[in-house]
Each structure stands twice: as structure tokens, then as C-alpha cells.
């Protein structure tokens, strides 16, 4: 089953992709420079950026479609919530000690990703209500 890729959904997906691309472009080549500023391991920053690349590609593929499979949108929502949980988990449970700027960086990007998850979830729920 598919959902019409409305201007709202397309804009949310595009903004999500743009933020992911910007984060990847910042953290992949800049992990070594960002690490001391944030008090985070360079490997964490680098691999987080690398993990974003296929997600960004998938989001951009979704943006280009006239309709989106519900399962694809559901997966994006779940991936975003998993990213938020992992970000908060790093602060709560990982044996790292980011400085104040690092904590702010992690919380800010987690909040932005949560916002995308909510907006994409609303689009998913709205499409379900329109079908019902």
C-alpha cells in the first residue's frame, strides 16, 4: 500500500535528508577536528556520519516518488526513533564523557531527528486516516 507523496511529506523528507547530508558532510571528514571540541571519540563521529549516507540516499529516493510505500515511511520513522534512542543512550550508558558542547550537540541533533520522526509519523497517520 502506498501513500501520496504530498508537498508536506516531500518537504519533511527533503529536510530530513538535508540535515542528514549536512551532518554526514561535517562528521565524516571533520571527525578529527570535531572530537576535541565536543569531547566525543572521533570514531563515533566518523561512523555516525557514514551511517547517515544510505539513509540520506533512501530519503532522496522517497522524495522523487509520486507515492511512497507505507512500509518505507514506517521504516524511516523507526530509524529516526532508533537514532534518538541511540543518541540518548550514548549520553546515559556509554563510557564516554562529552563536554558541555558535546552534550548540547547530541541533544540538539536528537531533538531535530525526533521532530522529523514526529512529522513523518503524522504524515503516515494522516494517510491512514484518509484511507479509512
Secondary structure, DSSP 4 states (H G I P E B T S, - for coil): -EEE--HHHHHHHHHHHHHHHHHHHHHHHHHHHHHHHHT--HHHHHHHHHHHHHHHHHHHHHHT-SEEEHHHHHHHHHHHHHHHHHHHHHHHHSS----HHHHHHHHHHHHHHHHHHHHHHHHHHHHHHHH-
